[in-house]
Amino acid sequence: MQKKINKNPMIILCGGKGKRMGEITKKIPKPLLKVGKKTIIEHKIKYYQSKGVSKFIFCLGYKSLLLKNFLSKKIKNAIFDDAGISAGILKRIFFVRRYIKVDTFVSYGDTLAKIDFKDLLREHRKSKCALTIVVAPIQSPFGIVDWDSKHRAKTFEEKPTFNHFVGYSVISPNFFKKISNKIINLNDGKGVVEAIKHLIKKKQVNVYKFNDLQITINSKTELYNAKLEYNKYFTLNE
């Protein structure tokens, strides 16, 4: 019998400054930007709830009061925690470790993805790893070349397909025991990168393959494209 996920929290990382949005995020944090009639964060929460997630932990930072005031009216019994505006992504996750007693989902605040969270959780548990990362295929539009120290070409691959991390993961409580303070305190997203590399060496990173709707909103162009793409999968005119 498949276990329910209503006891497994969702950490949503929404403390970044969103600098690549330019003037747009000087007054409003990126998760509160609208796609259709709803904000990015509302779309995310609605989808998560439809998949059985009912507990939310919001890692705040930039314009935290705006986000907290908005979200506290939209969702009951949520946890809001602020590690400070200068904290890196990994430090924000570690800042809420006291709430993590079971396997917990982690989501970037600017990524929309149609993930089956019950299946993701099941695969994570089967792996017995400290971390499961969600990856999706992405095809390069270019021919990729590699060469040696003498500038002699070694390989040429036309439009290869790679696998990239989509900003979703599952962490087990023992995740926090495996990462050093040196890694935790790295700036921006460097801590996450080094933590994943560290756990890979220890064979503690499981990969969950995903190939459905996945939109990341980092720039004005991506915000515009998200409004077009998101409408293909979700009803926005509610």
LOVEX-871685 format. One record per residue (C-alpha): x, y, z. Coordinates in steps of 0.001 Angstrom, whole numbers, plus 500000, padded with zeros to 6 digits. Last residue first. Layout:
N
XYZ
...
***
This chain:
238
489663531048487308
491321532053484037
494674530344484641
493756526771483817
496962524733483685
498960522809481087
499104524880477914
498583528106479894
501921527530481605
503777527765478309
502624531263477317
502846532892480732
506116531081481313
507517532548478092
506913536087479372
508493535263482735
511417533594480967
511989536745478924
511850538946482021
514391536711483744
514712533824486197
511435531946485778
512001528200485525
509401526113483718
509019522343483844
506033520528482361
506867516844481927
509986514698481639
511296513611485047
514021511188486059
514626510837489798
518300510562490663
519517509291494059
522431510955495797
524114509197498744
526915507428496908
529471509014499277
531171510826496397
527723511904495213
527073513329498697
530018515724498426
529087516760494892
525505517448496005
526717519486498979
529147521408496765
526397522421494359
523956523313497138
526590525425498892
527456527299495715
523841528420495250
524267531830496892
527229531992499254
528962529103501028
528041528733504715
526696525172504509
529822523909502732
532200525020505487
529660523945508104
530050520356506920
527294518265505308
526452514670506272
524451515154509455
521880517388507785
520981514779505175
520100512377508023
516608513923508125
515973512750504545
515979515227501677
513799515218498586
514584517365495548
513282519934493104
515248522678491336
515228521182487834
518677519539487863
519811518939484290
520254515894482067
522024516319478743
520942515582475180
523472516051472393
522959518473469497
525702517095467224
528587515511469091
532190516187468181
535041514562470039
538816514757470407
539591517912468397
543270518763468386
543954521995470260
547322520724471476
546019520393475051
543164518172473834
539770518996472328
536017518752473002
533257519892470645
529489520160471137
527258520772468094
524593523232469131
520892523356470039
521668521374473225
518875519061474240
517562519103477793
516488516025479712
515041516390483224
516473515794486679
514896515613490134
517398515195492959
517109512583495710
519125513114498879
520086511128501971
519823507888500034
517786504829500994
516961504429497269
513543502900497906
512570505862500076
513465508314497320
511543506313494732
508417506372496902
508783510090497552
509042510873493835
506047508640493095
503946510386495712
505231513752494464
504094513253490872
505847516294489413
504185518894487187
506893521571487499
506940525325488154
510258526791489268
510809530240490796
510501529380494498
512972526494494353
511447523347495769
512474520962498545
510440517911499577
510930516417503038
511562512902504339
510629512959508031
511608514933511159
512542518193509442
511270521123511523
514558521658513383
516325521705510002
514798525064509130
518083527047509042
519750524158507234
517579524833504189
518341528554504291
522042527739504620
521839525636501467
520331528495499473
522879531087500629
522113533566503400
522553537287502637
518932538364503217
518624536653506547
517808533106507627
514088533907507665
511583531238508633
507876530970507921
505982527815508832
502513527329507353
499529526568509593
496965527956507151
497557529078503574
496491532096501548
496351534868504145
499668533828505689
501111533798502179
500658537506501477
501838538778504856
504792536372504832
505809537347501320
505689541069501970
507521540631505284
510281538564503671
511260541247501186
514439539260500438
514904536444502951
512292533715503374
512440529940503606
508775528901503515
507880525615505182
504659524025503956
502564521094505137
499626519867503032
501164518011500086
498638515617498558
499122516142494827
496395518798494520
498058520599497430
501328520777495521
499546522181492460
497780524895494435
500980525787496278
502960526187493064
500345528253491289
500041530485494349
503831530961494488
503985532080490864
501215534605491464
497748534095490073
495696535744487343
497940534690484464
501500534232485661
501898536905488318
505018537962490193
504742537236493922
507437534516493878
509868537122492418
509782539509495353
508098542895494690
509517546400494765
512942545982493189
511795542744491557
510563544216488267
513495546637487882
515894543884486806
514467540357486681
518019538955486818
518307540337490348
515700537955491768
516617538880495351
516442535339496743
514412534297499790
511792532042498234
512956528500498880
509854526363499348
510269523473501791
507454520971501323
506533518874504329
505875515110504403
502944514287506671
500382514658503863
502458512291501745
500370509131502000
502043505740501899
501369503404498994
500000500000500000
***
